[in-house]
Amino acid sequence: MSGLVKSNGDQDSAAALAAAYAGIEDYQSRLANDNTYQQYGNAASTFSNPPKTSANPNPYVSKFTSANGNDAFGLGASGTWAKIPGSTRAQYRYEVDNSAYYSTGIIRLRSTGEVGTTVRSEVAELKQNGFINYLYFTDYEVSDPAVSNLNCTPTYDWKTPHDSDCTELQFGPSDDLQGPVHSNDSLLICGSKFESTVETGYRVAGTAKPYNIPSSTCSAAQFTYQAGYAPVYSPPITMPATNLNMKQETRSDLTDTTVPRPGCLYTGPTTITFNDGGTMTVRSPWTVKTNWTADASGNPNGGIISGDCGTPGTGVGQLGSSTGQTINVPQNNLIYVQNVPHTTSNDPNYYSTSAKPTGLSCTGAAGGSTTGNGLGYPAAGEVAPTYASGTASYGCDTGDVFVKGTVQGKVTVAAENYVYVTDDLKYSTTDASNNLLGLVGNGAVWVYNPVDSNGALLDTSNTGITIDAAILSVLHTFQVQNYKAAGFKGNLTVLGSIAQKFRGAVGSTTSDRNGNVISRTGYTKVYLYDSRLRYTAPPKFLTPVSTSYGVSTLTETKPAFTANGGDR
């Protein structure tokens, strides 16, 4: 009899744990079907609202609109439980902690399963599966037509018909990718090394390899993830149409469950230099308001000046001054740089097409007739790149951001147009595990590499450049400016992740028939995956159009309730 009782107890214990797992899966399913479901929960749960401590005297609290009629949100002895279909005894309930969701994209869930008198609880951290799951992500493996001299219609290389004018870029012999890789396109590989998983949207019957080799002189590709590993098929991941929804995160009139902590909005060309110590120096002459409000239709109709984002104006120490303003990095938040609005007169940052900020002359550093943005771009002696559309870089009123420096804190910088990395962009060694940066360009993300009128590099040093960040170009590419200009620049070291619509070139290599390198221009790739991105994300980072939530951590904890449903 005692053995039978123990057996029944073991069965109930295992079943209660399975019921807790079922609760986690139910919540994941609801999130997948409704990407706003994180707003629902029971505010009365102590798990949802961390208590104040001496180490964290002002914890972020969860924000909920309602319980949404879900029985799993029940609390207390009289509260509801969600029943597991097909079982008369197993049930579950869960509590949601979304206090970190709006900064990191992480949702904590405590799920409790009950079978008979046995109760078990699991705490899971749920994270969106997105671009930062990969060290390297591309939609197309061809050059971006908008920033190249190619006149082609991009299609996946494995599709028919395929525009032969679109040039597929290859992974070269010196490329070593130390992290997971995904491309919606086919991969062109010549002797490259991949040290983690490789996924491709290329799935054509009868092919010998799930990737292409450009030449018979190429050495064998190295896939070192495990013995016998080769790239595997994975369905395409859809890029969003723009990053404009990120701008909403700077609205000051949605401080409920939608935007509980507004970020910083800057207008027109903006330079940001991160300073070790948790500050940044911002220069943004066009900015009038650093947050905004909207009418019922979502049109801008006002705004506020947030002291946390700096003081607009051209006075000494203000955002529009020649030296900019030094302020604290908006921790666990987002910075968005928008184009100057010329069409909506009630927009708080509106300028007519003929107006400019006081004292701003849209010239480059060389002055005179050289067109530029008035913030030192183009540099003295630089010829601004002109792209296939005929439009030069460094527009006077475009939403471009120029970043460099030493980052201390967690922040995402997004631009409606281009992101330029103008020098090393590294994490501070202070509190290193808590420093995290996202860079999101609606247009290209450029590594600054200027040339003169003869096509010669202005900076001929070959010491390389380091970028510590999760990088995303929504509509274009991550690329080195003028990467074909004569002169080898060293290593382009990226610690983080790279996601882009089109494949971006960072250098070129000339080899002999035996594969020996004769000459190089631009940079050599050294791409290292930041493993923290498996379980966390830069604040308010952009996600794919369709996404799911995966469990990044899972831990059994003390049961949250007694057998009758009361709090422990």
C-alpha positions in Angstrom: 0.0 0.0 0.0 2.8 2.4 0.9 4.4 1.7 -2.5 1.1 2.4 -4.3 0.7 5.7 -2.4 4.3 6.7 -3.4 3.6 5.7 -7.0 0.5 7.8 -7.1 2.3 10.7 -5.6 5.1 10.4 -8.1 2.5 10.4 -10.9 0.8 13.5 -9.6 4.1 15.3 -9.2 5.1 14.6 -12.8 1.6 15.5 -14.0 1.7 18.8 -12.0 5.0 19.7 -13.6 3.6 18.8 -17.0 0.6 21.0 -16.3 2.9 23.9 -15.5 4.7 23.3 -18.9 1.3 23.3 -20.6 0.6 26.7 -19.1 3.9 28.0 -20.6 3.0 26.6 -24.0 -0.5 28.1 -23.8 0.9 31.5 -23.1 3.4 31.2 -25.9 0.6 30.3 -28.2 -1.4 33.3 -27.2 1.6 35.6 -27.8 2.1 34.0 -31.3 -1.5 34.7 -32.2 -1.6 38.2 -30.7 1.7 40.1 -30.6 0.1 42.5 -28.0 -0.8 39.8 -25.6 1.9 40.8 -23.1 -0.4 43.7 -22.0 -2.8 41.2 -20.3 -2.3 39.9 -16.8 -3.5 40.2 -13.2 -2.0 43.3 -11.5 -2.8 41.8 -8.1 -0.1 39.2 -8.5 3.0 39.9 -6.3 5.1 38.1 -9.0 4.1 40.7 -11.5 5.3 43.6 -9.4 8.8 43.2 -7.9 9.1 44.7 -4.4 11.4 47.6 -3.7 14.8 46.7 -2.4 17.8 48.7 -1.3 19.6 47.6 -4.5 16.5 48.4 -6.7 14.5 51.1 -4.9 12.4 52.0 -8.0 11.7 48.7 -9.8 9.7 48.9 -13.0 6.2 47.4 -12.5 4.1 45.4 -14.8 1.5 47.3 -16.9 -1.8 45.5 -17.7 -5.0 46.6 -19.3 -7.2 43.8 -18.0 -7.2 40.0 -17.4 -8.7 39.5 -20.8 -11.0 36.8 -19.7 -8.3 34.1 -19.4 -9.0 31.6 -16.6 -5.2 31.1 -16.2 -4.9 34.6 -14.7 -6.8 33.5 -11.6 -5.4 34.1 -8.1 -6.3 32.9 -4.6 -8.4 30.1 -3.3 -11.5 31.4 -5.2 -9.7 32.3 -8.3 -10.0 30.4 -11.6 -7.7 27.8 -13.1 -7.4 26.8 -16.8 -8.3 23.2 -17.4 -6.1 20.9 -19.6 -8.4 19.4 -22.3 -9.0 15.7 -21.8 -8.0 15.7 -18.1 -10.4 15.8 -15.2 -7.6 16.6 -12.6 -4.8 18.6 -14.3 -5.1 22.4 -14.4 -2.8 25.5 -14.5 -2.6 29.2 -13.9 0.1 31.7 -14.7 1.4 35.1 -13.6 3.0 37.6 -16.0 5.9 40.0 -15.3 6.2 42.3 -18.3 8.1 45.0 -16.4 11.2 44.4 -18.5 9.4 43.8 -21.8 9.4 47.4 -22.9 13.1 47.7 -22.5 14.5 44.2 -23.3 11.7 42.3 -25.0 11.8 39.7 -22.1 8.6 38.4 -20.5 8.8 36.5 -17.2 6.1 33.9 -16.6 5.5 31.9 -13.5 3.3 28.9 -14.4 1.8 26.7 -11.8 0.4 23.2 -12.4 -2.0 21.4 -10.0 -3.0 17.8 -10.0 -4.9 16.6 -6.9 -3.1 18.0 -3.9 0.2 18.4 -5.7 1.4 21.8 -6.9 4.5 22.6 -8.9 5.7 25.9 -10.4 8.1 26.9 -13.2 9.5 30.3 -14.0 10.3 30.9 -17.7 11.8 33.8 -19.5 10.3 34.3 -22.9 12.1 36.1 -25.7 11.0 36.9 -29.2 12.8 34.9 -31.9 14.2 37.6 -34.2 17.1 38.9 -36.2 19.4 38.9 -33.1 19.1 35.2 -32.9 21.8 35.2 -35.6 25.3 36.6 -35.9 24.6 37.2 -39.6 21.2 37.5 -41.3 20.4 38.6 -44.9 17.2 38.6 -47.0 19.1 38.8 -50.3 22.7 37.7 -50.9 23.0 40.3 -53.7 24.4 43.9 -53.6 21.9 46.6 -52.7 20.8 48.2 -56.0 20.1 51.5 -54.3 23.8 51.9 -53.2 25.5 50.2 -56.1 25.8 50.8 -59.8 23.6 47.7 -60.5 20.4 48.2 -62.4 18.6 45.0 -61.4 15.5 43.6 -59.9 16.4 41.6 -56.8 15.1 38.1 -56.5 16.4 35.1 -54.5 19.2 33.4 -56.4 17.4 30.1 -56.3 14.2 31.5 -57.9 13.4 31.4 -61.7 13.5 33.8 -63.5 16.5 35.4 -61.9 18.0 38.8 -63.0 21.6 38.0 -63.9 22.5 41.7 -63.4 22.1 41.2 -59.7 25.5 40.2 -58.4 25.5 37.6 -55.6 28.3 38.3 -53.1 30.4 35.5 -51.8 31.9 34.5 -48.5 35.7 34.5 -49.0 38.6 32.3 -47.8 39.4 34.7 -44.9 35.9 34.9 -43.6 35.3 33.3 -40.2 31.8 33.6 -38.8 31.7 32.6 -35.1 28.0 32.5 -34.6 24.7 31.3 -36.1 23.9 32.3 -39.7 20.6 32.6 -41.6 20.0 33.8 -45.1 16.6 33.7 -46.9 18.7 33.4 -50.1 21.2 30.8 -51.3 24.8 31.2 -50.0 27.9 31.5 -52.2 30.9 30.1 -50.3 34.5 30.0 -51.3 36.6 28.3 -48.5 34.9 30.2 -45.6 34.7 29.0 -42.1 31.4 28.8 -40.2 31.6 27.8 -36.5 27.9 27.6 -35.6 24.7 26.7 -37.3 24.0 27.8 -40.9 20.4 28.2 -42.2 19.3 28.9 -45.8 16.1 29.5 -47.6 17.6 27.6 -50.6 15.8 24.3 -51.1 15.9 23.0 -54.6 15.5 19.3 -55.4 18.5 17.5 -56.9 21.2 19.8 -55.7 24.4 18.2 -54.4 25.0 21.0 -51.7 22.6 23.4 -50.0 25.0 26.2 -51.1 26.9 27.3 -54.2 30.6 27.4 -55.0 31.8 30.3 -57.3 34.9 28.6 -58.7 36.7 25.3 -58.9 39.7 26.9 -57.3 37.9 27.5 -54.1 39.0 25.4 -51.1 36.3 23.5 -49.3 34.0 25.4 -47.0 34.4 24.5 -43.3 31.3 23.9 -41.2 32.7 23.1 -37.7 29.5 23.1 -35.7 29.6 19.4 -35.4 31.0 16.4 -37.4 29.3 16.1 -40.8 27.4 19.3 -40.4 26.2 21.2 -43.5 23.8 24.2 -44.0 20.2 23.3 -43.4 16.9 24.6 -44.9 14.9 27.0 -42.8 11.9 29.0 -44.0 12.5 32.7 -44.9 12.1 35.3 -42.1 10.2 38.3 -43.3 11.7 41.8 -42.8 9.4 44.6 -41.7 8.5 47.3 -44.2 10.1 50.1 -42.3 11.4 51.0 -38.8 8.9 53.8 -38.4 7.0 52.0 -35.7 10.0 52.5 -33.5 9.4 56.3 -33.6 6.2 55.6 -31.6 8.4 54.7 -28.7 9.2 58.4 -28.3 5.6 59.5 -27.9 4.8 61.1 -24.5 1.0 60.7 -24.6 1.0 56.9 -24.6 2.5 56.3 -21.2 0.1 53.5 -20.2 0.7 50.0 -21.5 1.8 51.1 -25.0 4.8 53.4 -24.3 5.3 53.4 -20.5 8.8 55.0 -20.9 9.2 57.3 -23.9 12.6 57.5 -25.5 14.3 60.4 -27.2 13.4 61.9 -30.6 15.9 63.9 -32.6 15.2 65.6 -35.9 17.5 65.9 -38.9 21.2 65.0 -39.1 22.4 64.2 -35.5 25.8 63.2 -34.1 26.1 61.1 -31.0 29.4 60.4 -29.2 29.1 58.0 -26.4 31.3 58.7 -23.4 32.7 56.2 -21.0 30.8 56.9 -17.8 27.2 56.6 -19.1 26.9 59.9 -20.9 26.6 60.9 -24.5 27.3 64.1 -26.4 24.5 64.9 -28.9 24.4 67.6 -31.6 21.1 68.0 -33.4 20.4 71.5 -34.7 17.0 70.8 -36.3 15.4 69.3 -33.1 12.6 71.4 -31.6 10.9 68.9 -29.3 12.5 65.7 -28.1 9.2 63.9 -27.5 5.9 64.2 -29.3 2.2 63.7 -29.0 -0.5 62.9 -31.6 -4.1 63.4 -32.4 -6.7 60.7 -32.7 -5.5 59.8 -36.2 -1.9 59.5 -35.1 -0.7 62.7 -36.6 1.8 64.8 -34.6 0.1 67.7 -32.9 2.5 68.7 -30.2 5.4 67.7 -28.0 7.4 68.3 -24.9 11.0 69.1 -24.2 12.3 66.3 -22.0 15.3 67.4 -19.9 16.5 63.8 -20.0 16.9 64.0 -23.8 18.7 67.4 -23.9 17.6 71.0 -24.5 16.9 72.1 -28.1 18.4 75.4 -29.2 21.6 76.9 -30.3 22.8 78.4 -27.0 26.0 77.2 -25.4 25.6 73.7 -24.2 22.4 73.0 -26.1 21.6 70.4 -28.7 22.0 72.8 -31.6 25.3 74.4 -30.5 28.6 73.7 -32.3 29.7 71.4 -29.5 26.3 69.8 -28.8 25.0 68.8 -25.3 26.3 66.1 -23.0 23.5 64.2 -21.3 22.9 60.8 -19.7 22.4 57.8 -22.0 18.6 57.0 -21.9 19.0 53.7 -20.1 17.0 50.8 -21.3 15.4 53.0 -23.9 15.5 54.1 -27.5 16.8 57.1 -29.5 15.1 57.8 -32.8 16.4 60.2 -35.5 13.7 61.3 -37.9 13.8 63.2 -41.2 12.8 66.9 -40.9 9.0 67.1 -41.4 8.2 69.6 -44.1 4.6 68.7 -44.9 2.7 68.7 -41.6 2.7 72.2 -40.2 1.3 71.2 -36.8 4.2 68.8 -36.3 6.2 70.2 -33.4 9.4 69.7 -35.4 8.0 71.2 -38.6 10.2 73.5 -40.9 9.1 74.8 -44.2 11.2 73.7 -47.1 12.9 77.1 -47.3 13.6 77.4 -43.6 16.6 76.2 -41.6 17.7 76.4 -37.9 19.4 79.6 -36.9 23.0 79.6 -37.8 23.0 76.3 -39.7 24.7 76.3 -43.1 24.3 73.1 -45.0 27.8 72.7 -46.1 30.5 70.2 -45.5 33.5 70.7 -43.3 35.3 72.3 -46.2 32.6 75.0 -46.4 32.1 77.1 -49.5 29.8 75.5 -52.0 30.4 72.0 -50.8 26.9 70.6 -49.9 26.5 68.7 -46.7 24.7 68.6 -43.4 26.5 71.4 -41.6 27.8 68.9 -38.9 31.1 68.2 -40.6 30.0 65.8 -43.2 31.5 65.6 -45.8 34.8 66.1 -44.2 37.4 68.5 -45.5 38.6 67.1 -48.8 36.0 64.4 -48.9 33.8 63.7 -51.9 30.4 62.5 -50.7 29.4 59.2 -52.2 26.6 59.3 -54.8 24.4 56.3 -55.1 22.6 54.7 -58.0 19.6 57.0 -57.4 21.8 60.0 -58.0 21.4 61.2 -54.4 24.5 62.2 -52.5 25.1 61.3 -48.9 24.8 63.7 -45.9 21.5 65.4 -46.8 20.9 68.7 -45.0 17.5 67.6 -43.6 17.6 63.8 -43.6 17.3 61.6 -40.6 20.9 60.5 -40.4 22.7 59.6 -37.2 26.6 59.5 -36.9 27.7 57.4 -33.9 31.0 56.5 -32.2 32.5 56.2 -28.7 32.4 54.1 -25.7 28.9 52.8 -24.6 28.0 52.4 -21.0 24.4 51.3 -20.5 21.7 49.7 -22.7 20.2 51.7 -25.5 19.1 51.4 -29.2 19.8 54.1 -31.8 17.5 54.1 -34.8 17.4 56.4 -37.9 14.7 57.1 -40.4 17.5 57.3 -43.0 21.2 56.2 -42.6 23.3 55.2 -39.6 27.0 56.0 -39.9 29.6 54.4 -37.6 32.4 57.0 -37.8 35.0 55.4 -35.5 35.3 52.6 -32.9 32.0 52.0 -31.1 32.9 49.8 -28.1 31.4 48.7 -24.9 32.8 50.2 -21.7 34.8 47.9 -19.5 32.8 49.3 -16.6 29.8 47.1 -15.7 30.6 45.3 -18.9 27.8 42.7 -18.7 25.2 45.4 -18.6 26.3 47.3 -21.7 24.2 46.6 -24.8 23.7 48.6 -28.0 21.3 48.3 -31.0 21.7 50.2 -34.3 18.7 50.2 -36.6 18.8 52.1 -39.9 15.7 52.3 -42.1 18.4 52.9 -44.8 21.9 51.5 -44.9 24.2 51.2 -41.8 27.5 52.6 -43.1 31.1 52.1 -41.8 32.5 55.6 -42.5 35.4 55.4 -45.0 35.8 58.7 -46.9 37.8 59.3 -50.1 39.0 62.5 -51.9 38.3 63.6 -55.5 40.9 61.2 -56.8 39.3 58.2 -55.1 42.1 58.0 -52.5 41.4 57.2 -48.9 41.5 60.2 -46.5 42.4 57.8 -43.7 45.1 55.3 -44.7 45.6 53.7 -41.3 45.1 49.9 -41.3 44.4 49.5 -37.6 40.8 48.3 -38.2 37.6 49.3 -36.6 35.5 47.7 -33.8 31.7 47.8 -33.5 30.0 46.3 -30.5 26.3 46.3 -31.4 23.3 44.4 -32.8 23.0 46.0 -36.3 20.0 46.0 -38.5 19.4 47.7 -41.9 15.7 47.3 -42.6 15.5 48.3 -46.3 19.2 48.3 -47.4 22.5 47.0 -46.2 25.4 47.0 -43.7 28.4 48.2 -45.8 31.8 49.9 -45.8 31.8 53.2 -47.7 34.2 53.1 -50.8 35.3 49.6 -49.9 37.1 49.3 -53.3 39.3 52.3 -52.7 43.0 51.2 -52.8 44.4 50.4 -49.3 43.8 47.7 -46.8 42.1 48.9 -43.6 42.6 45.9 -41.3 39.9 44.0 -39.5 36.2 45.0 -39.2 35.4 43.4 -35.9 31.8 43.2 -35.0 30.7 41.8 -31.6 26.9 41.4 -31.7 24.8 40.6 -34.8 24.2 41.8 -38.3 20.9 41.8 -40.1 20.2 43.4 -43.5 17.9 43.4 -46.5 20.8 43.1 -49.0 24.3 41.7 -48.6 26.8 44.5 -48.0 30.5 44.4 -49.1 33.2 45.4 -46.7 36.2 44.8 -48.9 37.5 43.2 -52.0 40.2 40.6 -52.6 42.4 39.7 -55.6 43.7 36.2 -55.7 45.8 34.1 -58.1 44.7 30.9 -59.7 45.8 29.0 -56.6 43.7 31.0 -54.3 46.6 33.0 -52.8 45.7 36.6 -51.9 47.5 39.2 -54.0 45.8 42.4 -52.7 43.0 43.5 -50.5 40.9 46.7 -50.1 38.6 47.7 -47.4 38.4 45.4 -44.4 38.5 41.7 -43.5 35.5 40.4 -41.6 35.9 39.3 -38.0 32.3 38.7 -36.9 31.7 37.5 -33.3 28.3 36.6 -31.9 27.4 38.2 -28.6 25.9 35.2 -26.8 23.8 37.4 -24.6 21.5 38.1 -27.5 20.2 34.5 -27.1 18.4 35.6 -24.0 18.1 39.4 -24.1 17.9 42.2 -26.6 18.8 45.8 -27.0 16.0 48.0 -25.8 12.9 48.2 -28.1 14.9 46.5 -30.9 13.0 45.8 -34.1 11.5 42.3 -34.7 10.4 40.4 -37.8 6.9 40.8 -39.2 5.9 37.4 -37.9 7.6 36.1 -34.8 7.3 33.6 -32.0 8.5 33.5 -28.5 11.0 31.0 -27.3 11.9 30.0 -23.8 15.4 31.4 -23.0 15.6 30.2 -19.4 13.4 27.8 -17.4 13.7 27.1 -13.7 11.6 25.2 -11.2 10.8 27.3 -8.2 8.9 27.0 -4.9 5.2 26.4 -5.6 3.3 29.7 -5.9 0.1 28.4 -4.5 -1.2 25.8 -2.1 -3.3 22.9 -3.2 -6.5 24.9 -2.7 -5.2 27.8 -4.8 -4.3 30.1 -1.9 -1.0 32.1 -1.9 1.9 30.5 -0.1 
